[in-house]
Amino acid sequence: MPPSTITLSLPGPGGTVVPGVAFTTVSWASLRPLLLPHRPPCISLALPTHRRVPDNRVDPLRFHHLVESLGTALADRHPAAEVARLLAPLESLALQRPFWEHTHEGLCVLAADGEATVFLLDEAIPARALIGDQFHLADLLRIAAAARDLRVLALTSREARLLHLGPTGLESMPFPASPLAGAETGRIERGAVVDVETFEPHRVRRALGSGGTLHGGTGDRRDDTRADTVRFFRAIADVMAADAADAPPVLLVALPELAAEYRAVCRDCRLLPDTVPLDPHAASPAALLAAIHPLLEQARRRTVHDALERFGTARAHGRGSADIADIARAAVAGRVELLLMEAGRYVPGRLDRDTGAVTFTVATAASGSADPSLRGDRAADTDEDLVGAIAATVVLHGGALLAVDRLDMPDDTGLAAIERF
């Protein structure tokens, strides 16, 4: 397979523009191209960073130490001009002061053939500098696997908004294809569904001939308003049901009475049983996000619990293993259905992607037992991380990943796999 390029020049935080460097966020779409072969050496750099002064003032220095360690390792195998070309995007990034003033909680840079992709992370990751035939993707794959693909339906009696969890928080998104006015803006108003004059009889104006006009009709206003609300909610439910069956789950944000009305007319199996009991019109985006996070954590715990039970059953029937060598062979053969990976675990070694054979390396200071960003006087690690290498292989063969805390893992190897057959 010919080597593939990994970046384009795109602006980054603080208006940063570096030739050959792309800035992006973690998603399956951004990671899948990086799973494919690239022209070695593949450079992987990770660093925990800080958002505010004075803590972020040390970040450029620590980054420089990691680049120095990469240069030391590359100099053993490549001429000086080639080393300079390979590290050029990282050296340029180190000089971008606006970039270092707008970092997040973590930073990951993947570079090959003089180009680089920069990931800004909302969580800290261990500092690492690695050189190999493949990128180190364990931390990024874990973050992508932990991300909850979720839509949020913010509902009042007057309007419905559709949101999703994006890199900057809750972001508006369009409704599924609908003839309702405003559907393309992520908002459907009640007036697009309910004609007030038609559906609220108490408001109807009736001519009385020479006697003038009677303003007001029959019926109780509260009953008519409730009927209109139900009609509005039914239209929203129909719009949501028009979405693809494999679309992400939907979390409802509405006051309890309105949530009950909507659930009574909604038959969408993707609607989560939990409801955020807030008025989305009155709540700020930060308040909405704060209310959603506990439900996401509950859902994550349920997912981990169910996966651990599945693993126990699979291992009892010979379809589950926590042995790294066995898992590597199954991953290369495309037999792994679900891989449980310990968050933050690093296992140095080598993976043969043709046979699945693994070679373990005794951990040293350079292989992750000490922080390599504190000093730049030792060479970067040239071993693979077996956790990341096996996880990437599983994804390439259509398997799923699940990040699990160390204390919840069924074994102490760092990996556990459920096989398809």
N, C-alpha and C positions, 0 to 999 in steps of 0.2 A: 504494500500500500504506500503511495507517495506521501511524503510528509505534509501535514496540513498546518496552515497558519492558524493562529489562535486569537489574534487581536486586530483591531482597527484603531485609529486615533480618535478617541472620544473625550469630551471634556469631563473633568472630575471635580471633586469638592473644591470650593474656593475658586472655581474657574480654571483649575489646573488643566493645562494641555501639554502632553508630552508625546512627541512623535513615537509611534510604535507601541503606545500603551493605551489599553482600554480599561475603563473603570466600570464595574458592574456590581450586582448584588447576587447573593446565593439563590439559585433556583435550579430545578432539573434542566431547564432549557439552557442555562449558562454553563452547567457542568458537563452535560453529555458530550459536547465537542472535545472536552479536555480528557475524556476517557479513551479517545482514539489515539493511535500512534502519532508521535511527533518526532522530529529530528532530534536525537540526543546530542548533548546532554540536556535533560529536563531539570530546570532549577525551581525549587520550591522554598519559599521563605514565609515564615509566619511570625507575627509579633503582637503581643498585647499592647494596645495603645490607650490614650487618654483623650477625653473630650475638652478638658479645660486646663488653663494655666493654674499653678505652675507645673502640674504633673506632666503635661504634654511636652514640656521643654526637653525632656530627656529622650523622647521617642526618636528624633532624628539620629542621635548618637547611637542608640541601641540598634537602629536599622543599619547604620554605617558599620557597626561591628559584625552584623550578620553578613553584609555584602563583602567585608574583608575576609571572613571565613570561607565564603563561596569562592572568592578569588584565589585563596590559598589552595583549595582543593582542585580548582580548574587548572591552575598553573602546573600541576604535576602531570597533566595529560594533554594540554593544549599550548600552542605558542602564545606569546604575550598579546599579539594583535588580535587573535581569536578570542582570548579571554576578555579583552576590552570590548569587543563587539557583542559578546554574549551578555556582558554586565551593563552595557550602555544604558538600557532603559531604567535599570535600577539605580545607576549612578545619577541619571537625570532626575529621577523621582526624589532622590535624597536631597536635591538642591531646591525643590519646590516649596518655598516657605508657606504659601497659601494652603497647600495640601496639608501640611503638618499642623496647621491651625484649625483644620476642619475634619480631623479623623474621628472615628467612632471608638468602640471598645476593643476592636481587634482588626488586624490587617493580614491579608494573605496575598502573596504575589507569586504567580506562576509564569515562568519565562522559558522560552526556547527559541533558538535561531534569531536572537536579537529582537524579539518582541515579547510583550508581557501583558498579562491580564491581572488587574488589581481588584481584589474583593475587599470591600469595607464591611466589617462585621459588627453586629450589635451585641456581641458577647466576646469576652476575652478567651484567647486560645494560647496554648504553650508556645514559647519562642522556639523556632526551629530553622535550620538551614540545611537543606538536603539537595544532593545531586544524584541523578540516576537516569535510567532509561525511560522511566515513567514519572508522572507528577505524583507528589504526595497529596492525596485527596481525602484522607480519613476525616479530618475536622470538617471540611466542607460537605462531604457526604452525610456526616452525622447531622449537621445543621439542616441540610435539605430534607433529610428523613424526619427530623423533628418538627419541621414547619407544618402547620395545620392549614390545609387548603380548605378555606371556609368562606361562605358568603353570609352576609348579615342582612336580614330584612328588617328595616326600621319602619315601624308601622304606627300611624295615628289614625284617627277617624277621618282625617282630611287629606292625608297623603301617604305614599309609600316610597321609600328610598331603598336602593340596593347598593350594598357596600361590600368590600372585601378587604382582607388584611394584606396590606402592601408594605414595602420597605419603610415607609414613613408613617405607618399607622393605618387607620381606617381610610379607605379611598373609595370614592363613588365609582360605580361601574354601570354600564347599560343593562336594562332588563332584557330578557330573551325577546326575540322578534315579536312585536306587538303593534297593532294599529292604534293603540291608545296614544294620545298626544303626550309628548314629553318622554316617551319610553326610552328614547335614545340618550337622554341626559341622566339616566339613573333615578328618575323621579316620575311618579304617576300621581296626579292630583285627582281628588274626588270628582271634580267637575267634568273630568274626561269620561266618567262612567255614569254618574247620576245627573239627570236633568231635573233641577230643583222644581220647576213648574209642573213637571209631569209626575214626579215621584213623591212630592210632599203635598198631599191634598189640602192640608190646612193653610197652604200659602196660595192656592189657586184663586185667581180673580174671575168672578162671574158677573156678566152683564145682566142687569135687572130691567132692561128696557128703559122706559122713561124714569124709572126709579133710581137710575144711576148704576154704580158698580159695587158689588159686595167683595170686599177684600177679606180673604180667609175662606176656608172650606170646611170640610167635615174631618173628623178624626182627631186623635190626640197627637200633639206635636212630638212627644217623646217616642211614641210608637212609630211614627213616620220616620223620624230621624234614625231610630234603631234599624228599621227595615232598609233604609238607604245605606247605612253602614254595612249591614250584612251583604247587600248587593255589591257594594264597593269591594269588600273583602273577597267575595266570590270571584269577582273579575281579576283581582290580584292573584288569587290562588290558581286561576286558569292560566294566567300569564306565566307563573312560576312552573306550572306543570308542563308547559310547552317546551321547557328546557330539556336537554339530553338526559337520558337516564343515568349516565355516568358522570354527571356534573357534581361538583362538590356539595357536601351537606350544607344545610341552611339553618342559621341560628336566628330566632325571632327576638326582636327587641320591641316591647310594647307594654302598656299598662295591663295589669292582670285581667280586667274585664274585657278589654279589646283582644288580648291574646286568646282568651277562651272563645270569643266570637270567631276569630280567624281559624282556630284549630277545628271548630265545628264544621267549617265549610271546606277545609283543606284536606286533600287526600294524598299529598306529596310525601312519599316515604322518606325523602331526604331531609325533611324537617326534623331537627333534633328535638328530643323530649324536653330539654331545658329551655327556659325562657329568661331573658334579662328583663326584670320588671321595672322598666324605666320609661318615661316619656321621652322618646328620641328627639322631639322638637325642642324640649327644654334642657336636655342634657348636653354638655359640651363633648366634643370628640374625645378629650382626655378622660372624661367620666365614663363614656361608653366603653372605651378601651380598657379601663380599669375594671369595669364590671364584667367584661367578656373574659379576661384572662383567667380568673378562677375556674370558669366552666371549661376552658381549654385544658387547664391542668388536670381537672377531673377526668376529662375525656382521655388525656394522655395516660393517666394512671390505669384507667380501665383497659386501654389498648395494651399496655405492658402486661397487666395481669392476665388478660386473655392469651397473649402470646406465650407467656411462661407456662400456662396450662397446656396450650397446644404443643409446646416443646416437650413437656413431660410425657404427654401421650405419645408423641412421635418417637421419642427415644425408647419408650417401652416397647414400641413396635418395630424398632430397627430403622426408623427414618429420621432420627435426630442424633446429633453428635456435637460435642464440645471440644473435640480434638482438632487442633489447627491443621495438621497434616491431612486428616480425613476430609475436613471441610474444604481445604484447598483443592483436592482432587475432585470433589463434588462440584465446586464452583466452576472450575475449568470445563467440566463436562456438561455444565448447564443444568445440574440437578437440584440446585438450591432454590427453594421457593421463598424462604424467609430467613434472613441473617440477623441475629441479635448481636450487636457490637457494643462493647463496653465503652462508654464515653471517656475520651481522653487517654485510652490505652495505646501504648506504643510498643510494638514487638519487632525489633530489628532482624532482618534476614533477607532472603531472596526467594521469589516465587517464579517458577518456570511456568509460563503461561501456555505452554504446549502440553505438558504432562501433568501439571499440578503439583510437582515435587517442590518441597520447601527446604530451605537451608536456614538454620537459626544462627544468629550472631550473638556473642556474649555482649551484653549492654556495657557501654563505656560512657564516660562523660560526654563524648561527642555524639552519642546516640540517644541523648534525651534525658540522662540522669542529672544534668546540670543545665543552667540557663546559658545558652551559647551567645545571647545578646549582651551579656555583661562584659565580655572581652572578645576581641577579634583576632587573637593570636593563635587560634587552632583551626585546623581545616574543617570544613563542613562535612557532615556525615554522607557517606556514599552507599550506605545500605538502604534497602527498602524498608518501609513499615508494612509488615505482613497484614496487620489489621486493615489498613487502607487499601493495599493491593488486592486482598481477597474481596473486600467490599466492592471495589470498582469492578472486579471480574463478575461478581454476582449481578450488579446492575446492568452490565453489558449483555448478560444472558437473560435479562428480563426478570430477575429476582427482586425481592423487596428488602428494604433495610429498616431496622428499628434500633434506635439508640437507647441503651439501658444503663442506669446508674450501676456502679460497681457492686454495691451491696445487693442489688436485685438480680445480678447475673447468676445463672444456675451453676456456673463453674468458674474457676479462677484463671482460665486460659485467655479471656478477653473476647471470645467468640462462641456462638452457639448457633447451629443451623438446623432448619427443618427442610428435609428433602422432599421433592415432588414425588419421587418413586424410588 
